[in-house]
Amino acid sequence: MKVAVITSSDYGAAAHHIPVLAQSGVCEVVMVIHCGMTPVSKSKFYKRKFQKILKIGIPGAINGIRMRKWYNEDVQQILGIKSLKEVCSINNIPLHSTPSVNSPETARLLQTSRADLGLSLGNGYIAKRIFSIPKSGMINIHHEILPEYQNAQSVIWQIYNMSDTTGYTIHKIDDHIDTGAILFQEKMPILFKETLGSTVSHTFAELLEASAKGLVKVVADYENFASAARLQERVKGHTTPTWFQFRRMLSNFEKLRKGK
């Protein structure tokens, strides 16, 4: 099977998963497309940003920016993730750049790749004109349990709901975010540390390690996983927490940690 990877991150799940997938022997990674963040429609982009800030408030938006480090730099350090450019060079995989995931350039590259399956790792919304190009469509890894945690950041919303369990879900991509048919899912315990940030980072690192192995399993036997895929309903999605929701997360974190 020929696989093309699309990502919007330099050091995220793609940079971690590509070596595992390439060295597994279950497929050929024929191309990696690194997509920039230039919006196809600037007016729609800024409208969504404004609506999100209205929903979560300015304190929530500022806190959301601070939380990014937990999922990015801290996890990179824990796992020693190399840059996407270095990973592709080591594994002899062509790397291309486009302005955005839904740009004409991304569509053209996907078409020339002749990939059987597209793999999205670290992107936002992907339009049908993109995800329908590969013969078998595209799949995504969402590092949370679906359908309950559609569009949710890993770990924090589980803690918000007083849960000590998280997980990841590999699913097909459809017209909405995180709503496609579920191919494979695995639950894992949250690794409680001294702080919420450290708990998120170490647990997310474990999720990445586990989901890379899960991805190899799915790609190795894709036809059987696809034929047995489980449809999911579209539920109310999550977003960056408001300041008050985040305070509840901190409170619940302390209760859960002390209960361990």
Secondary structure by P-SEA (a helix, b strand, c coil): cbbbbbbccccccccccaaaaaacccccccbbbbbccccccaaaaaaaaaaaaaaccaaaaaaaaaacccccaaaaaacccccaaaaaaaabbbbbbccccccaaaaaaaaaacccbbbbccccccccccccccccbbbbbbcccccccccccccaaaaaacccccbbbbbbbccccccccccbbbbbbbbccccaaaaaaaaaaaaaaaaaaaaaaaaacaaaaaaabbbbccccccccccaaaaaaaaaaaaaaaaac
